[in-house]
Structures are given as C-alpha cells and as structure tokens.
Amino acid sequence: MKKLILLLTILSAAFYSQAQNLGSDYKTALGVKVYPGAVTLKHFIAPNTAVEGLGYISNDGFRLTGLYEIHGDISGAEGLKWYVGGGAHLGVWSNSWKEKYPTRNAGLAIGVDGVLGLDYKIKGAPLNLSFDWQPSFNFIGYNYFEGGWGGLGVRYTF
C-alpha cells in the first residue's frame, strides 16, 4: 500500500508540474509499462541517448532493471523514434516463485538485458508511448534466457 501511495504521489506531482512538454520531444518521462507490469522512468542524457529505469513488483518478488538506450529519428514521422540498447537487472524472488517454476531457484537473480523498440512523443500532449522487446539472460540465481519482457509503455513527459 505504501508503494502505491508513493507512486500516486509521484505521478500527481508530475501531472501538475509546470514543466509540461507539449512538443514532439521530451527530456524526462514517468509512467507504467504493461507486461509484465512496471513503473518506468526514462531520462535523456543527450539528444539521442537515454537511460531508463524499470521497477517490476509482483506477489513473487521484484526486479529492478537499468537500460542505456540509443535513439534515432524515423524520417517522415515526427515524434517517432527507434531505439536499441542494453543494461542489467537485479531481482529477488520468493518461495512462491520456486513453487510455480520448480527448475528455478528462489532468491537473488542477476542478469543482462537488451532492448529494441519504438518511442512516440504525442505532439500537443504531455504523453509518450513506447513499444519494445526486452530479452534478458539471467546468470546468477539460475541460468536462463527470457524472451518475454517488454511491452507497451505509457508515460507522462516533463
């Protein structure tokens, strides 16, 4: 419940921020990513380079992911960019995770991630949409490739 209140406070502050970005570019965006479900914060550190942090929380544990992304314009489509990058994740999983997936261990999970996607800043609105694929390989805790991370991101830009 405390995490939900914190998230709502952050989103409310961002929504009422005076620094709304209504153009086709943005500097920082905060929102959610659907599948498997995460809070996402993306910040551009250079015109075509961004860092993104993702926090996934479930009944089985949590996973934090950091990504470094290179963005490129798609000509003829204002506000639409492609991006590619990589990063790492750290997760902690409970015994219920072990019960669902008997071949995997509960506890600490550390690995590397890739990302490939599209990012669209809606002109005239402080909204950003993204759709990506985020394959990952876990090498501490249990070794396996996971091709199912990624999905649709909806963020408020400021």
Helices and strands as residue ranges (DSSP letters): H 2-15, E 28-34, E 38-46, E 49-58, E 61-73, E 80-93, H 95-100, E 107-122, E 127-133, E 136-140, E 144-146, E 150-157
